[in-house]
Amino acid sequence: MNFRRVIIIVIDACGVGELPDADQYGDKGAATIPHVAHAVGGLKMPNSQRLGLGHIVPIEGVKATIPTMGNYGKMIECASGKDSTSGHWELTGVILDKPFPTFPNGFPKELVEKFEQAAGIKTIGNMAASGTEIINVLGETHLQTGAIILYTSADSVFQLAAHEVLVPPERLYEICKIARDLLTGNYAVGRVIERPFVGKKGSFERTANRRDFSLKPPSDTLLDLMSKSGRKVLAIGKIYDLFFGRGINEKIKTSNNAEVMQAVLNAVQNDDSHQLIFANCVDFDEKWGHRNDEKSFAKGLEEFDG
């Protein structure tokens, strides 16, 4: 079967049930969409319902309507680990044989000292934490001392946060590149993430100048194969960073779900030059999932459905 164009939209962190290794990551019993639906008394997602969402698992407010307009199913990741990079790579044909390393207790002292020396900076934090919480806890100390906030999460990430007034995003970008070059071997995390923020004590907030520094895929992905065969690939949101730019002809930077979806709609309606449009709606994970913000998560799901 030949297709003129394929559109892949990842609504990040929207799971429907735990995987067999969930207990290794503190996710035993996880089922994000059903739990969000229950927390708000049901979701209103008529378009997803018509596509078959209600057939996958029971979701309050989303009926198992028959017949459906689309095909539907529940996927399980073949690669071990819990990371955006490995998940997106697997969607495009590259399955990792071992997970990226994680550091739930922070990074080793010798690694941090080596990084600080290479980058010419000092760091504070070095713990697993929510990004929004850690800038509120350490943001003022960062402004007073100039030390950059270093933290990780359940994912394989090395995250660096700094106030844009004190450390311009261009400088933080340079520091992140130094970290990416340093993190190899047993320390080869899936991503180094630049996390600029603004504001003052009690009201710090992250900006849209985030950037991910992923590892290079170890072999050709679907994106590489399409590009090599003369087909054009458009990356929207953080897709470009997750694939280290490989196999991508054009990218559109976005800062929220609304911008992602508008970029998708614009590409569909006004531009037929790309045979693959690949987008990621990051707000579900970054803004609401890590904070267990069920109401905002539900609102985001309904807005996406619209």
VEXNUMI-618703 format. One record per residue (C-alpha): residue in one letter; x, y, z. Coordinates in pm, whole numbers, plus 50000, padded with zeros to 5 digits. Example, Ala and Ser with C-alpha at 12.3 -4.5 7.8 and 13.67 -1.06 7.14 Angstrom:
2
a512304955050780
s513674989450714
***
This chain:
306
m500005000050000
n501335034449907
f500775065250122
r501215100950005
r502065112750354
v502325099150707
i501835119751024
i503115107051361
i502045126251671
v503385114652007
i501305126552301
d504065121652554
a503485102452879
c499955091552786
g500105055052887
v497155031652938
g498755005853167
e501974993953326
l504634974153145
p506164942553299
d509214961953424
a507204990753576
d508244982353932
q511894989153839
y511015025653776
g508515032354053
d505615029553807
k503824998653934
g500095002853875
a500565031753633
a497795038153380
t497895075153313
i494925081653084
p492475059353280
h493645074153611
v493345109953483
a489865102553350
h488795088253686
a490275117753878
v488185143253685
g485015122753657
g485445113453292
l487075127452978
k485335143452680
m487325130752381
p484795124352101
n487335123451816
s489655099151995
q486575078952084
r485665075951716
l489225065351639
g488925036651889
l490555049052213
g487775034252426
h488424999452286
i491974997852421
v491214999452794
p488205011952993
i488395050153019
e485685069853198
g483815091852952
v485315074952644
k482965048652504
a483885017552312
t481945029652008
i481515005551719
p482295009551433
t485415030751463
m487045053351204
g490555041851280
n492735012651376
y493815010751738
g496004990351965
k498164989152275
m501924988952226
i504634975152448
e508234986852425
c510774960152330
a513794979052463
s514334980252835
g514525014053003
k512325044253043
d513405073152828
s512085095452550
t515095088452333
s514865050452339
g511095051852291
h511215074851989
w514095055451836
e512105023251873
l509125038851694
t511455043451397
g513105009251400
v516095011151636
i515724989151945
l518334992652219
d519714960452368
k520394976852705
p518895007352878
f520595040752909
p522145045253256
t520125062853525
f521345079853842
p518535080654100
n520995090754374
g522735117554169
f525915115953964
p529255103654104
k531395130454268
e534355124154040
l532175128653729
v530675161353859
e534115175053948
k535465166053604
f532495183253439
e532825214553654
q536505217253566
a535865212553194
a533015237953187
g534605262853428
i531575263353658
k530275251053992
t527045231354036
i524455226754309
g521755200454352
n522945168354188
m519815148854275
a516755133354115
a514005159654119
s511105176053942
g512395204253726
t509775228953840
e510355220654205
i514135222054202
i514305256954052
n511955269154325
v514115252654593
l517545261854456
g516815291254225
e517685317854481
t520915300054580
h521805298054213
l521325335754174
q523395343054484
t526295319654409
g526275316054031
a526395278154063
i524335260253798
i521575236453908
l522325200353813
y519655173753845
t518295141853693
s515035121853702
a513775086453657
d514845090353294
s518425088653171
v519035126153173
f521685151253285
q519775183953328
l521275218453377
a519115247853488
a520165284253504
h518465318253518
e518595335153179
v519685368353330
l522665352353505
v523545326253241
p522275334552891
p520845304652701
e523765306252455
r526245301252741
l524165273452896
y524045257452552
e527865257152544
i527985241652892
c525525214552787
k527655206252483
i530655201452714
a528555177952930
r527365158552625
d530935153052505
l531975141952855
l529135117452921
t530335085852752
g530755049152843
n529045040753171
y527895077053195
a526355079052846
v522935092252946
g520255094052679
r519995131952694
v521645162952832
i518905189052870
e519335226852880
r516745241553122
p516765279853124
f514355297753359
v513325333053453
g511495350753736
k512255356754100
k512045337854428
g508615321754463
s507755325954095
f510545310253891
e509385294953564
r511075276453281
t511265292652939
a510845279452585
n514635279952530
r514995243652635
r517205221952419
d517895184552428
f521295169752344
s520635133552258
l523045106052167
k523245097151800
p521105067051700
p523445036851663
s522035028251320
d519705042051054
t516175050051165
l513085053150948
l513935090250916
d517365082350768
l515895057150526
m513235081250405
s515715109650357
k518155087250171
s515355076549934
g514525112749850
r511525116650079
k511375147150305
v510945146050682
l509575174650895
a510315173951270
i508085194051505
g508915200551871
k511705180652035
i511895153951761
y514925170251597
d516905169251921
l515935133252004
f517355121151671
f520445143751679
g519055159451361
r519665127651160
g517345120550869
i515465153450912
n515095178750630
e513315206150821
k512515213851184
i510025236351361
k510795246851718
t507795249051951
s507245257252317
n503885240652397
n501215216852270
a499215244352100
e502225254451890
v502945218251803
m499425211651680
q499255244551489
a502515235451315
v501065201351224
l497875217051089
n499825242850889
a501975215550736
v498935194550647
q496895223150503
n499525244750336
d502575223550256
d502635190150078
s506415188250040
h507015165050337
q506195128050319
l506655123450697
i505565148150964
f506795137651308
a505665157451613
n505785154751992
c503335171652231
v505605177152530
d503285194452780
f501695162052904
d505035149753033
e506925181753110
k504205203853259
w501625180253406
g502815144153428
h505795149553656
r503635170653888
n500645146953890
d498455176153778
e495385156053680
k493115185653600
s495575202253363
f496425168453211
a492735161753145
k492255196352996
g495265190452771
l493865157152651
e490535173052565
e492245202052387
f494355177652187
d491245158052094
g489665190351968
***
